[in-house]
Amino acid sequence: MKPDRARERLEQRRAELTALADSAAEGRRPVELDQSRVGRLSRMDALQGQAMALETERRRANELRRIDAALRRVADGEYGYCLTCGETIGDKRLELDPATPTCVDCAGG
Ligand SMILES: [Zn+2]
């Protein structure tokens, strides 16, 4: 994949993730405000929902780190090479996941 196209796709995905994080933060606020008024069961629901939201947040942060690392590789002219073995990563694989740091062999299938 051409670095310019990779950068475009990575930045697009980055913007999506950032927008999602913002709306998720909005969504969490009412749950916290309502906690004094809800019953025990719904409080547990709220806590569970919060744990799930945190997990989603954690994954999102991970993906952002991957994307930032890939963008750095684009900037350094190292994009598209496997971080483990140094071989070029297949275009198909990069199309599916432009932030992938390894070739299909090193990813373990
Ligand atoms: Zn490799």
Residues whose N, C-alpha, C, O or C-beta is under 5 A from the ligand:
A	BS01	ZN	C82 T84 C85 G86 C103 C106
